[in-house]
Amino acid sequence: MACGDYQPGKMKHKVSLQQVSQVTDSQGGYTESWATIATLWASIEPAKGYEKYQAMRIDTPVSHKVMLRYNSAVTTAKRLLYGSRVFEIKECINVDEANAFLRLMCVEITTS
């Protein structure tokens, strides 16, 4: 999909971009904590069955495709939060290398 083919009006989901930080505990170890660093508008689509099958073959499972405006802070070290849903970013693609849109290949995870 080229940048010109994408309709920004489809970005109707408000998502939080989160980054993990390590907080030391009283035992000398640490715990991980996620903090929101940006709020972004995005489109979220479930991956089609064939795309899921193809993704599993290369050891990168994908359950959703997310499209958003370009933001250099978005990397595979971060995650997206949409309501109570959490999406791990597996792949981050700068569409047409134009710094206009990012296509993210994500996996929805459950948290306990």
N, C-alpha and C positions, 0 to 999 in steps of 0.2 A: 504494500500500500504506500503510495507516494504521499508526501505531505499535503499536496494540493487535493488529494482524494479524501482526506480525513475531514470530518465535520466537527469542529470544536463543540457545537451544541449537544453532542452526544455525551460530553463529559459532565454528567449530572450527579456523580457520586462524590461526596466530600470525604476524602481519606486523610489519615494522619501518617506522615512519614516518621518512622521511629528509628532510633539509634540505641544500641545496647551500651551500657556502661557497667563497670565493675565496682561494687561497693564493698569495702572491707568489713568483715564481721569481727566479733570479739574473740574468735578462735584463731585468728591469724589467716583465715581464708578470705573468700569473697563470695558474694552472690551477684547474679546478673540482674540488672534492672533496665527496662525499656523506657525511654523518654521521647516524647514527641518533639521533633525539631522543625516541622513544617506542616501546614495544612494545604492540601492540593485538591483540585478538581480532576476527576478521572472517569473514564468509562471502564466498566468491568464486564467481561464476557466469559462465560464458561468455555473451556476448550472443547472442540468437537471430539467425538470418540476416536476418530482416526488420528487426530493430533495427539491425543493422550497416548495412543498405541505407539506412534512414532517416537514420542518423547520418552516413553519407558524403554525403548530399545537402545537409547543412548545414555541411559542412567541419569536422565534429568527429567523427572516427572513434572508434568505441567497440568494444572487443573483449571487455570484461568489466564486470560490475556488482559492486560491492563494498559490503557493508552492515556498518556497525560502530556501536558506541555513540558518542554525541555526544562530540566533543573539539574544543575551539575552535582547537587547533593545526593541525588538518587543513585545508589549503587547496590550491588548484591550483598553488601554488608549490612544493609538496612532492611526494614520490613514495612508493610503497609497495614494499617488498622482501619477497618470500615465497620463502624458500630462495634459489635463484639467479635467480628470476624477478623482473623489474622492471616495475612498473605506473605509468605517468604518470597523474596525476589530471587529467582534463579538465573535470570538472564535479563540484561538491560540493553536495548537496541536503540541507538540514535538514528531515527528514521531518515534515510537519504543523507546521513551525515550533515544535516542542515541546522542542527541545534534548535529545532522547532518543536518536535514531538519525540517522546520516548515510548517505545513498545516494551512492556515488561512481561516476561513469562514467569508466572508465579504458581506457587502451590499453597492452597488453603490448608492451614494446620489447625488442629484443635489444641487449646491450652487447658491446663488443669488448674 
